């Protein structure tokens, strides 16, 4: 049988040329390398998309006794504060226990993604604000959130279910920053009369006291919250620093 020599100086017999170690690596070594690359990409994507707990805004609730966490102090409680500015600030701080509660903050996200649960995790499934704050046309809020809470599945509901305007993003902001936002008609889209109505009577705001499932409701009642907001507005609507 005839012998031939290849470019590396190796002798081989007639017929097909046997694979050298280098050629065998090229044949079988690429597949494991490709699998490693794909696996790394999937891992990086999973880490990047994994829901994270958002930083919590400041709240006075942590300093309150447990017995007071479910209640709001009535307006009369603040009557003993003689200085009007100090009283106004104290009234808003009490109202802030509702404003900064996850039931409200979840609908005032820092971007176009709503959050959910007391930990304010990114909404699952993935949804986005849309042009009217009620979801993109491909997945509207009303697709899952109907006119009332659906206890069988735990999905909350209200006829007006949607996000607050992006100009009213509260997450990650101090109570003072939120205060200045809601007093600015250009951002809140409300004058003071409309603001009071929204806080004291709007049924979507009222959902926060009746969230259904295992959700923690905001403290007090909507009537008590509305009374605090009215007293705050009447006392000069002072904002924390």
Buried (B, 14 or more C-beta within 10 A) or exposed (E): EEEEEEEEEEEEEEEEEEEEEEEEEEEEEEEEEEEEEEEEEEEEEEEEEEBEEBEBBBBEEEEBEEEEEEEBBBBEEBEEBEEEEEBBBBBBBBBBBBBBBBBBBBBBBBEBEBBBBBEBBBBEEEBBBBEEBBBEEEBBBBEBBBEEBBEEEEEBBBEBBBBBBBEBBBBEBBBBBBBEBBBEEEBBBBEBEEBBBBBBEBEBBBBBBBBBEEBBBBBBBBEBBBBBBBBBBEBEBBBBE
